[in-house]
């Protein structure tokens, strides 16, 4: 083998090693550093949300209290998933822009608010930025998802899941799959990328409200706080 060939192979090897290091650093950033960014945002959102809930503003009354909307980027609820062991609660923000989802799961504006008749639609990352929906592929019918608001514990029971194209916006309709239909149920739709590390499809988890509990009565029995 000539010196020129040896030199070329040595240079190629060094280039490949450098590229490998760059890829490794990128992976560390995507999977670890972004999680730290989101953790800081979650701490801030949690503090802000608890402070707003402690404000002695008038509580809604009646059998169907009207939820209060929030500005884009602000926390609106806390997501608990008793169906997944050791799932840490997440503050849900209003909005699903790139910036919003870096802070945590997002509520799609224009869809129902937690507890309302219609379809509450939440979106979240399955990888990167804390991956709040990483394990949602494990959710099964009958499992519970709880949304905590200022005044209510809202327990939704999972009814099923499906894989759809990113363009399948019909899953976000007030009555999923039926554009223009008038809703009569209180539904929850959770959406995230599928498969992991890809945005080629969407994983959709559907649930129905099965318990609406006043905060004064304590959390649902299934929720360990």
N, C-alpha and C positions, 0 to 999 in steps of 0.2 A: 504494500500500500504506500503510495507516495506521500510526501510531507504535505502537499497541498490538500489531499483528501483527508488526511488526519486533522489538519487545521480546520477544514470545513466541518467535519463531524464534531470536533470539539466545540466549535462555535455554535453548531446546531443544538448540541446537548446543553450548553449554557443558556441558550435562548429558551429552550423548552423548560429548563428549571426555573428561569425567571418568570415565564408565563404561569407555571404551576404555582409559584409563590403568590403572584398577583391574583390568580383565581382563588386560592386559599384565603387570602386577605379579604377578598370581596365576599366570600361565603361567610367569614367571621363577621363582617360588617352587617350583612343582610340578616343573619340569624341571631346575632348577639347584640351588636351595637344598637340596631334599630329597636330591639326589645328594651334596652335601657332608656332610650328616648321616650318610648311609649309609657314605661313605668313612671317616669317623672311626670308626664302629662296626666296619667291616671291619678297620681297623688294629688296634683293640683285640682283636677276636676272633682275628685272626691271631697276635698276640703271645701271647695266652692259650693258643691251640691248640698253638703251637710249644713253649711252656713245658711244657704237659702231656705232649706227645710226648717231650720230653727227659727227663722224670721216669723214673728207672730202675726202673719197675714191671715185673713179669714179663710177657714177651711170650706171647701165645697160641700154642699149638703144634698140630700135626696138619694133616691135609689140609684140614680145614674149620674153621679157628679161629673161635671164637664172638666176634662183635663186641661192643664195649662201648658201651652206651647212654650218653647224656648228659642232664643236666638241661635243662629247657625254657630256650631262649634261649642255650644254650652251643653252641660250634662242635663239629661231629662229623666233618667231612671238608672237603676242598678240591675244588672242581669245576673241571676243565679241559675245554675243548672244542676239541680239535685240528681238528675239522671246520670250525671258524670261524676264519679267519685273524685274528691279533692279538686273540684273545679273552683278556682278563685273568682269571686265576684268581679264584674267589670262595669264601670260607669259607661252608659250609652250616651253618645253625643248626638245632637241634632245636626244632620247633614252627612253626606257620604262622598264628599270630594276627597281627593288624594290627601289633602292636609287633614281633613276630619278623621279619616280612617287611620292616620298615623297616631292619633290620640286614643283610639279605641273603637269598639263597634259603633256603627252609625245608624240612625233612624232616617229612612228615606223621607224627605219632606213631602207633604201632600198625602201620604198614607195615614191611616188612622193613628191616633195617639194611644198609648197604653191604656187599656180599659174601654176604649170607645168601640161602638159597633163599627165593623169594617175589618180591615186587614192592616195590622201593625207590621211593617216590613223593616227588618234589621239586617244590615250587611256588615261583614267583618273579614279580616285577613285570616287565612288558614296557615300561612307561613309569614314570617317577618313581622315586625312591629308588635311583638308580643304574642302573635298568632292566637287571638281570642277564640277563633272558631276551628282551631286545629283538629280537635277530636269530634267534631260534629258528624263525621261519617259514622261514628259509633252509636249515634242516637237511634233509638228504636221506638216504634209505636207503644204508647202507654207510659213512656218516660215523661218527666215533668220539667218544665222551664218556668221560672218565676221572675216577674218584673216587679221590682220594688219602686214605688213612687213616693211622693211626699206623704200621702195619706193612705195608700192601699198596698196590699200584697196581692198581686195578680198571678194566679197559677194557671198555666196553659198545659194541656196534655197533648203530647205529640200524637199525630194521626198518621204520619207517613213521611216519606222522603222521595225525591226523584232527581235525576240528572237532566239538565236542560241546556240549550244553547244560550250564550250570553244575550242574544236578542229576544229571548222569551219573556218579554215584559208582562205578559198576561198573568204571570204568577204574582204580580204586585197589585192586581186590580182589587177593589174592595170585595168583590166576589171573584176569587181566582179563576181565570179562564173564561169569564163571562163579562165582556166589556159592556158597560152601561147598566148592569144589573144592580138593583138596590140591595145592599147588604142587610142581613138580619142577625148575623152571628158576630161574635167577637173573636177574631182570628189573629194568629201570629205566624209570620213567615220569616224564616232565617235563611239568608243566602250567602254563599261563599264560593270561592274558586274550586274547580275540580278538573283534573286530579291535583294533588298537592304539587306545588312548584310549577303550576301551569294555570293559565287563564283561558284555556280552550273551551271549558264548559263551566256550568254552575251547579253546585249542590244546593238543593232546596229542601228545607225541613219545614213541615207544616204542623201547626198546633191549634187547638181550640181552647178558649177560656173555660175553665171548669170550676174555678173558685175565685171570688172577689172578696177579699177579707180586709176589714178596717185595721189600720196600723195599731189602733188602741187595743185590739184583741190579740196582739202578738203575731209572730210569724207562723206560716204553715208548719204543721208537725213534721213534714218531710225535709224542712230546711234547717240545717244545723248551723247556727251562727256562733 
